[in-house]
Amino acid sequence: MNHANLSNDGPLDVAVSAEETKLLYEEDLGTYLGISDEELAKLQKQGNLPTITIDGTKYYPKASIDKWIEDNVGKSF
């Protein structure tokens, strides 16, 4: 659990954990899935990973990735 000390002495310093993140950067997706860069590249090449592109940057919605995993249990890639 994250804790923050509140005071009027300066800016509030709060650490945000990856569990609170709704969108993953491409470089974080392999880590989240627990797979190598090569395995991630194979999945991306197939083009069926859920993505959102904002200003040219590709993001992976965690909830959609979790559902994609559930929907693909038992499949081979």
One Martini backbone bead per residue (centre of mass of N, CA, C, O) as a GRO file, in nm:
protein
   77
    1MET     BB    1   0.099   0.035   0.021
    2ASN     BB    2   0.049   0.369  -0.017
    3HIS     BB    3   0.218   0.653   0.130
    4ALA     BB    4   0.145   0.988   0.260
    5ASN     BB    5   0.270   1.297   0.347
    6LEU     BB    6   0.105   1.568   0.492
    7SER     BB    7   0.185   1.905   0.390
    8ASN     BB    8   0.299   2.258   0.352
    9ASP     BB    9   0.618   2.221   0.252
   10GLY     BB   10   0.520   2.083  -0.030
   11PRO     BB   11   0.506   1.859  -0.245
   12LEU     BB   12   0.340   1.584  -0.342
   13ASP     BB   13   0.448   1.242  -0.279
   14VAL     BB   14   0.350   0.990  -0.518
   15ALA     BB   15   0.327   0.654  -0.567
   16VAL     BB   16   0.270   0.464  -0.861
   17SER     BB   17   0.146   0.174  -0.946
   18ALA     BB   18   0.095  -0.064  -1.191
   19GLU     BB   19  -0.193  -0.147  -1.081
   20GLU     BB   20  -0.314   0.154  -1.154
   21THR     BB   21  -0.269   0.106  -1.442
   22LYS     BB   22  -0.444   0.108  -1.759
   23LEU     BB   23  -0.186   0.172  -1.936
   24LEU     BB   24   0.051   0.029  -2.153
   25TYR     BB   25   0.347   0.017  -2.258
   26GLU     BB   26   0.523  -0.158  -2.477
   27GLU     BB   27   0.776  -0.205  -2.280
   28ASP     BB   28   0.569  -0.333  -2.047
   29LEU     BB   29   0.417  -0.582  -2.162
   30GLY     BB   30   0.619  -0.818  -2.132
   31THR     BB   31   0.636  -0.798  -1.827
   32TYR     BB   32   0.336  -0.838  -1.766
   33LEU     BB   33   0.335  -1.126  -1.925
   34GLY     BB   34   0.622  -1.280  -1.904
   35ILE     BB   35   0.787  -1.211  -2.174
   36SER     BB   36   0.964  -1.186  -2.439
   37ASP     BB   37   1.046  -0.989  -2.701
   38GLU     BB   38   1.002  -1.210  -2.915
   39GLU     BB   39   0.717  -1.296  -2.827
   40LEU     BB   40   0.589  -1.018  -2.855
   41ALA     BB   41   0.646  -0.980  -3.157
   42LYS     BB   42   0.463  -1.211  -3.249
   43LEU     BB   43   0.198  -1.094  -3.139
   44GLN     BB   44   0.214  -0.822  -3.293
   45LYS     BB   45   0.223  -0.940  -3.583
   46GLN     BB   46  -0.071  -1.060  -3.567
   47GLY     BB   47  -0.268  -0.816  -3.451
   48ASN     BB   48  -0.451  -0.914  -3.167
   49LEU     BB   49  -0.384  -0.691  -2.982
   50PRO     BB   50  -0.493  -0.467  -2.767
   51THR     BB   51  -0.529  -0.119  -2.872
   52ILE     BB   52  -0.408   0.224  -2.827
   53THR     BB   53  -0.392   0.535  -3.007
   54ILE     BB   54  -0.191   0.825  -2.909
   55ASP     BB   55  -0.027   1.029  -3.090
   56GLY     BB   56   0.130   0.753  -3.207
   57THR     BB   57   0.090   0.596  -2.939
   58LYS     BB   58   0.111   0.277  -2.808
   59TYR     BB   59  -0.139   0.106  -2.621
   60TYR     BB   60  -0.227  -0.120  -2.339
   61PRO     BB   61  -0.504  -0.239  -2.205
   62LYS     BB   62  -0.525  -0.422  -1.930
   63ALA     BB   63  -0.816  -0.534  -1.941
   64SER     BB   64  -0.788  -0.638  -2.237
   65ILE     BB   65  -0.547  -0.821  -2.190
   66ASP     BB   66  -0.682  -1.004  -1.981
   67LYS     BB   67  -0.907  -1.097  -2.174
   68TRP     BB   68  -0.726  -1.208  -2.397
   69ILE     BB   69  -0.607  -1.430  -2.227
   70GLU     BB   70  -0.871  -1.579  -2.160
   71ASP     BB   71  -0.951  -1.619  -2.473
   72ASN     BB   72  -0.643  -1.779  -2.524
   73VAL     BB   73  -0.660  -2.029  -2.380
   74GLY     BB   74  -0.483  -2.298  -2.546
   75LYS     BB   75  -0.332  -2.143  -2.746
   76SER     BB   76  -0.128  -2.098  -3.031
   77PHE     BB   77   0.171  -1.882  -3.153
   0.00000   0.00000   0.00000
